[in-house]
Each structure stands twice: as structure tokens, then as C-alpha cells.
Amino acid sequence: MAEPVRISAKRTREIFAADFGYPSALDHTPNTTFTIAPTDPSPSDLARRINIATRIRNEYEDVRELPLALAAKLKNAAAGAAAQRKKAKAAAADEEQPSDPKMRKMIEGVTGKVDQAKSEASMALTVRARGAGAAPNANGPTPQRNTMSLSLVRKDTIRQQRPQWHPPWKVFRVISGHAGWVRSLAMDPDNKFFVSGSADRTIKLWDTPSGTLKLTLTGHISAVRGLAVSARHPYLFSCGEDKMVKCWDLEQSNKVIRHYHGHLSGVYTLDLHPTLDVLCTGGRDGVVRVWDMRTRTNVHVLSGHKGTIAAVKCQEGDPQVISSSLDSTIRLWDLRMGTTMCTLTHHKKGVRALTIHPKEFTFASASAQSIKQWKCPEGAFMQNFEGHNAIINTLSVNEDDVLFSGGDDGSVSFFDWKSGHKFQGTASIAQPGSLDAEAGIACSTFDRTGLRLITGEMDKTIKMWKEDEGATEETNPLDWKPTLGRQKF
């Protein structure tokens, strides 16, 4: 009996040892005869799962259950949240309901209609119609060779208008006479003379046609920084770094007849109101003072700037006073109330210059490497004048829409007011014997006709500019190329 059992075991080992004697035999071998895969896992997969489960149990057996304190805390938190939800549900159920059954039914009907409309709107986003009003791809893929992608369609941009052609400007007269930097200029309303103020503490009156000196006024004890000639009175107003604001009588005595006391530091700028007997001044004390021209009363103290007032301009309509400061802001003032109407913060550096267009209700401002145009009365930004990369000390504009800007390094630029196009850029030449650093432009003004430009410079000279009479559109063509849009701010 033992011998047949031994023989049977031997035969069994010989038959099946070839299949299960190696690890690869534990996997399911692909059988091309049957297409249904075996449902039970192979011995190797089962061994891997047991191995992973054993490792996980050995690793995390000690932390299968939370500590008692943490488990109690989580249980209490869950119970509190459930209580709050129950309380909120009870409060919602206890809300006041309409006592009238008809009213309750009406409210329920309205709520049902709103829910139905919401469901229809959501379905409208998923169900697309077929036919004439269907989407292009409702009946299948759209052929792309005849359909332009929306990402390739150029959107409508700000189209630049073609700038007006202007002849180039050139210097035709250089006037010497001051012993210091020429810091301020003002034009006579009748265009017969112009006035200059200098760091040599004097004020000089010059004949406009010939450029000859007519009169020298002395009285300031420091540099004269601001000048204005009244169009309604025979008065000249001046201010300087000596904190003084003076009124000169040009008709009778050519002497000072009024002083305006109040500024705590140097006065750098002034301007006259075109229709009121009002004088506005500003300086290092950071406020704009409004004076009654005749009584010398300080009507308003317009405070708000955090730095030196660099420029003040007055106009007939609101805002009647515009000021710029080295705190890089521009303020539009309500002269009646003495308060700020608007503050413009577009500039990144101190705003040193302002100019108002003689015909339009617009003005321009300048800081280092930036000139911006604004619209009154709200102070809306209009455009940038690009191309003058310098510290800009002065701006002037005439009735022919020519904007002039003068830089601290002697560079000058001429722009078309409407389009912002720079049609000319040149540099001022310092007077022989002066340093190259003294080629800067400190102030400028156009005469009443707009055909002459007067600049006061740091080489102690006054230069007069005019348009090149021999220039034509053929000899000096317009160098302009349109772009897709403009940088706004």
C-alpha cells in the first residue's frame, strides 16, 4: 500500500512541479483559448496584499484609536454643531407666516414660479436649439478653415488722429542783461513789452519788438520767482524767495504800492484771476494763498498739499484755481468754498509746471519725464505727451496748439496739443563763457499772438524763438506713424 502512494506522489510532483515550482508560476498566465479573465486574484497579488496589510498593522497599531481627551473634544464639537443646526431650523420654522390663507398661497405660488424660472434658465444653458437659431456647432464640428477665431480678430482700439503740421521753431534773438538765472517771465496784455525776474533780485522790462531794456525795478532781497502783469489794471505783481509778494504801479511811479504779507517761506509762483481782483500765490510753506488785490486781505488759505507749491494757475471757470506741488499731486480748487474739488495723483514725481490752453477748457502738467493733458472741470485724464526725458521746469501753449516744454538739462520739445505728437526736439546752447550745466530752461511764455516764444535760461540770458518761415510740409515732412493705441496713464 505504501508503495502505490509513493509512486502517486512522485507522479504528482513530476506533473505539477513544472507549473508552481517558480515564483512566476504564481501569476495568472494569459490564456488565448478563453477571453474571460479569472475573477479570483492570483496568488502573487494575494501575497502582496497580505504583506501590505501586515506592514500597515505593525506600523499604526498603536494609534488606531484617538486619545480619550481628543475623542471627547471632537464629540462635544459635533454635538454643538448639531444643536446649532437644529436651533437654526427651528428658528426658520417659527418665522412669522401670513395669517391670511390666501396670502400664504400667493407667496407659495410666487416662490414656485421663481424656482421654475431658475430651473428653466439653468436648462437654457445646456439645451441648445437646432435649426436657424442654433449654435454653429449644434449639428457637429464646425469647419475651421472658413471661420475666423475670435482670438485673432483685432479689437477696436483708440485710433490716433493725424497730428497737425507745424513748422519748426528756431532762436532768432538772445538777450543779455541779467546777472543771475532768469527764473520768471510775464507778457504785457498789449504785447508791447515783457517782464523778466532773475536770481540777481531785479525785475527788468524789455521791449518786445526790439528786445531792448526799458526799465529795471529793484526791491526784492532774494531771487524773483514769479511775475504777472494785470490785464485789468496797470499793475505788475512779483514774488520771490524773500517771502514777499509785491504790487508795482507801472503807470505812475514804477514803485511798490502794496505788500502782501502772510507766507511763512519763499514764494515760488503766482497768478492773477482773469475776471476777479484776486491774486493767488504759492510757495515752500505748502499752501495756496488767495489775496484781495486792493485790500491785501488773505481771502483763503488753500491747504492740502504735502510739499512745496511749484505752480498755480487761475481761470474764469471752475476749477478757478489749479495748483501743482512737489508732492507729485495736482489739486483743483473751489474758489468760492476754499476747498479741494479734485486731487490728481497720476504723476509719480514732483509736478513742476502747469499751463492752461488759451481757447480750450484743458490744461497740461509736467513732472520729470512726464507731461500729461487734462480736461476741466472734472480733471479727466486725456493723454500723455511722450518723448521729453528730462526734469521739466516749464510748459507753455499757444492758440495754434503748439505746446512747448523746457528741461533742466537744456532740452526743449515742441508738441502738437491735439494729438500729443512731438514734432521737434532740440537743445538750447549755453551762452559763451557759461558752464554746460547752465544750459537749463527755467521759465517760458508765448506772446499774445502766439508767434513768439520767450524762454528764460540758467545761463542768464533770455532767448526769443519764432517759427521757421521758410519751412513747408515738403521740406520738413511730418514724421509720424499711427499706432494701435496709446498708453493711458
SVG drawing of the C-alpha trace seen along z (x, -y; Angstrom):
<svg xmlns="http://www.w3.org/2000/svg" viewBox="-57 -159 91 161">
<polyline fill="none" stroke="black" stroke-width="0.4" points="0.0,0.0 2.8,-2.4 4.5,-1.8 1.5,-2.9 1.1,-6.1 4.8,-6.9 4.5,-6.3 1.4,-8.6 3.1,-11.4 6.1,-11.1 3.9,-11.4 2.0,-14.3 5.3,-16.2 6.5,-15.5 3.3,-16.7 2.7,-19.9 6.2,-21.0 6.9,-22.5 4.0,-24.9 4.3,-26.0 8.0,-25.4 8.9,-29.1 7.5,-32.5 6.4,-33.4 4.0,-30.4 2.0,-32.2 0.7,-34.8 -2.2,-34.2 -0.7,-33.3 -2.6,-34.6 -4.8,-32.0 -5.5,-32.7 -8.2,-30.0 -10.6,-31.8 -11.4,-35.5 -12.9,-35.7 -10.3,-36.7 -10.2,-34.8 -12.2,-36.6 -10.1,-35.5 -6.8,-37.2 -3.6,-35.4 -1.5,-34.0 1.1,-36.7 -1.4,-39.5 -2.9,-37.9 0.6,-37.7 1.3,-41.3 -1.9,-42.5 -1.3,-40.4 2.2,-41.8 1.0,-45.4 -1.8,-44.9 0.7,-43.3 3.1,-46.3 0.3,-48.8 -1.0,-47.0 2.5,-46.8 3.2,-50.5 -0.1,-52.1 -1.4,-49.6 -0.6,-51.9 -2.6,-54.9 -5.7,-53.2 -7.8,-54.8 -7.8,-58.6 -6.8,-59.6 -9.7,-59.9 -9.4,-63.7 -9.3,-64.3 -12.1,-62.0 -14.3,-63.7 -13.4,-67.1 -14.5,-66.0 -17.7,-64.5 -18.6,-67.7 -17.9,-69.8 -20.1,-67.6 -22.9,-67.7 -22.6,-71.6 -22.8,-71.9 -25.8,-69.6 -27.5,-71.7 -26.9,-74.9 -28.3,-73.4 -31.4,-72.2 -31.8,-75.7 -31.5,-77.4 -34.0,-75.0 -36.4,-75.7 -36.0,-79.5 -36.7,-79.2 -39.9,-77.1 -41.0,-79.7 -40.8,-82.6 -44.0,-84.7 -46.3,-83.3 -49.1,-85.4 -52.3,-85.0 -54.4,-85.1 -54.5,-81.7 -54.9,-83.4 -51.8,-85.5 -49.9,-82.4 -51.0,-80.6 -50.0,-83.6 -46.5,-83.7 -46.0,-79.9 -47.1,-80.4 -44.6,-83.2 -41.8,-81.1 -42.7,-78.2 -42.6,-80.4 -39.1,-81.7 -37.8,-78.2 -39.3,-77.2 -37.7,-80.2 -34.3,-79.3 -34.5,-75.7 -35.5,-76.9 -32.6,-79.3 -30.2,-76.6 -31.6,-74.3 -31.3,-77.1 -27.5,-77.0 -27.4,-73.3 -30.1,-72.6 -29.3,-74.2 -31.8,-74.7 -31.3,-73.2 -32.1,-74.9 -31.8,-78.5 -31.1,-79.9 -28.7,-77.1 -25.1,-77.5 -22.5,-77.0 -21.5,-73.6 -25.0,-72.4 -25.1,-69.9 -21.5,-68.7 -18.0,-70.1 -17.6,-73.4 -15.1,-73.5 -12.4,-76.0 -10.9,-76.9 -13.6,-79.4 -14.3,-80.7 -12.1,-83.2 -11.2,-82.7 -12.3,-85.4 -8.9,-85.5 -7.5,-86.6 -10.0,-89.4 -8.3,-92.8 -10.5,-94.7 -11.3,-98.3 -8.6,-100.5 -8.1,-104.1 -7.3,-105.5 -4.9,-108.3 -5.8,-111.3 -3.2,-112.6 -1.3,-115.5 -1.4,-118.9 1.7,-120.0 3.6,-122.8 6.8,-124.5 9.9,-124.0 10.9,-126.8 14.3,-128.4 16.1,-131.1 16.3,-134.5 17.3,-136.7 19.4,-136.3 19.1,-139.0 21.6,-139.5 21.4,-141.8 20.7,-139.8 23.4,-138.8 21.7,-135.6 19.4,-132.8 16.3,-134.1 13.6,-132.4 10.3,-134.1 8.7,-135.8 5.4,-137.6 3.9,-139.1 2.2,-142.5 -1.5,-142.2 -0.9,-144.6 2.1,-142.7 4.3,-145.8 6.8,-144.6 7.6,-141.6 9.0,-141.3 11.7,-139.1 12.7,-138.2 16.1,-136.9 18.2,-135.5 20.0,-138.8 17.0,-140.2 16.0,-142.5 12.9,-142.8 13.6,-144.1 11.1,-145.3 12.0,-144.6 10.6,-146.0 9.0,-143.1 9.7,-144.2 13.4,-145.2 14.4,-143.3 15.9,-146.4 15.8,-147.1 13.3,-149.7 13.3,-149.6 14.9,-147.9 12.9,-147.5 14.7,-146.7 13.2,-146.0 13.4,-142.2 16.2,-141.0 16.2,-137.5 15.6,-135.7 12.4,-136.8 10.5,-133.6 7.1,-134.7 5.7,-137.6 2.3,-138.6 1.0,-141.7 -2.6,-142.6 -4.8,-142.9 -7.4,-145.0 -5.1,-147.3 -1.7,-149.0 -0.1,-146.7 2.8,-144.3 2.9,-141.6 6.0,-139.8 7.0,-137.3 10.3,-135.9 12.3,-133.7 12.3,-136.6 8.7,-135.6 7.5,-138.9 4.6,-139.5 4.7,-143.0 2.4,-145.1 4.2,-147.6 2.4,-150.6 3.7,-150.8 1.6,-153.8 2.8,-156.5 5.7,-155.8 7.1,-152.4 7.3,-151.7 5.8,-149.2 2.4,-150.3 1.3,-147.2 2.8,-144.3 1.0,-141.1 2.3,-139.5 1.4,-136.0 3.7,-133.5 6.0,-131.7 8.7,-130.9 9.8,-131.6 7.0,-132.3 7.7,-130.4 4.7,-131.1 1.7,-133.5 -1.1,-134.1 -3.9,-136.6 -7.6,-135.7 -8.8,-136.8 -12.1,-138.4 -11.8,-139.0 -9.5,-141.2 -7.9,-138.2 -4.2,-137.1 -3.1,-133.5 0.4,-132.7 2.1,-129.5 5.5,-128.5 7.6,-126.5 5.0,-126.6 2.8,-124.2 -0.4,-126.4 -2.0,-128.5 -3.0,-131.9 -5.8,-133.9 -5.5,-137.7 -7.8,-140.5 -5.8,-142.6 -6.9,-146.0 -7.4,-145.5 -4.5,-143.0 -6.8,-140.7 -5.9,-137.0 -9.3,-135.7 -8.5,-131.9 -5.7,-129.7 -6.0,-126.6 -4.3,-123.8 -3.9,-120.2 -0.6,-119.8 2.2,-118.0 5.0,-119.7 6.2,-122.9 3.8,-124.6 5.6,-124.7 2.9,-126.2 -0.5,-128.0 -2.9,-128.8 -6.2,-130.7 -9.0,-130.6 -12.5,-132.0 -14.5,-128.8 -14.4,-126.1 -11.9,-125.0 -10.9,-128.6 -7.6,-127.7 -5.2,-124.8 -2.1,-124.1 0.7,-121.6 3.2,-120.5 6.4,-118.7 4.3,-116.0 3.5,-114.8 -0.2,-115.8 -2.4,-118.4 -5.3,-119.9 -8.4,-121.6 -9.8,-124.2 -13.3,-125.6 -12.6,-129.3 -16.0,-130.0 -15.7,-127.5 -12.0,-127.4 -11.9,-123.6 -10.5,-120.9 -12.7,-119.8 -10.4,-117.1 -6.9,-115.7 -5.0,-114.2 -2.4,-111.6 -1.2,-110.3 2.3,-111.8 5.0,-109.8 7.3,-112.7 7.0,-116.4 4.8,-118.4 6.9,-121.5 4.9,-123.1 1.3,-123.9 -0.1,-125.6 -3.7,-126.3 -4.8,-126.3 -5.9,-129.8 -9.0,-128.6 -9.9,-125.1 -11.1,-124.1 -8.0,-121.9 -4.6,-122.2 -1.3,-120.3 1.1,-119.4 4.7,-118.3 7.0,-116.3 10.3,-114.5 10.0,-112.7 6.2,-113.0 3.7,-115.5 0.0,-114.9 -3.1,-116.6 -6.3,-117.1 -9.8,-118.1 -11.7,-120.6 -13.8,-120.8 -13.6,-117.2 -9.9,-116.8 -10.3,-113.8 -7.0,-112.5 -6.8,-112.9 -3.4,-111.8 0.4,-111.7 3.0,-113.8 5.9,-111.4 9.4,-112.0 10.9,-114.6 13.1,-112.6 14.3,-115.3 13.3,-117.2 10.8,-119.6 10.7,-123.1 8.3,-124.9 5.3,-124.5 3.7,-126.9 1.0,-126.6 -0.3,-129.0 -3.6,-129.3 -2.1,-127.4 -2.0,-124.2 1.8,-124.2 3.0,-123.0 6.5,-123.9 8.4,-122.1 11.8,-123.2 14.0,-120.8 16.5,-121.3 19.3,-120.0 18.6,-122.5 16.5,-120.2 13.4,-121.7 10.5,-119.9 7.5,-121.1 4.3,-119.0 1.0,-119.1 -1.6,-119.8 -4.4,-117.8 -2.6,-114.5 0.4,-114.7 2.9,-114.2 6.3,-115.6 7.3,-117.3 10.5,-118.9 13.2,-118.3 16.4,-120.3 18.7,-121.6 19.4,-125.1 23.0,-126.3 24.6,-127.9 26.0,-131.4 29.7,-131.5 31.5,-131.7 28.8,-129.7 29.1,-126.2 27.4,-123.4 25.3,-122.8 23.8,-126.3 22.0,-125.4 18.7,-124.6 15.4,-126.3 13.8,-127.8 10.7,-129.6 8.9,-130.3 5.9,-132.2 4.3,-132.8 3.4,-136.4 -0.2,-137.3 -0.1,-136.4 1.5,-133.0 4.1,-133.7 6.9,-134.4 8.2,-132.2 10.3,-133.7 12.5,-131.5 14.4,-132.4 17.5,-130.3 20.1,-129.4 22.9,-130.9 21.5,-134.4 20.1,-135.0 16.6,-135.4 16.0,-133.7 13.3,-134.6 12.0,-131.9 9.9,-132.0 8.7,-129.7 10.9,-128.9 9.3,-131.0 10.9,-129.0 9.7,-125.6 7.0,-123.8 5.4,-120.4 7.7,-119.3 11.0,-120.5 10.0,-119.4 7.6,-116.5 5.6,-115.2 7.4,-112.3 4.5,-110.4 3.3,-106.8 0.0,-105.7 -0.1,-103.0 -2.8,-100.7 -3.4,-102.6 -2.0,-104.8 -0.8,-104.1 -3.4,-105.9 -1.9,-106.5"/>
</svg>
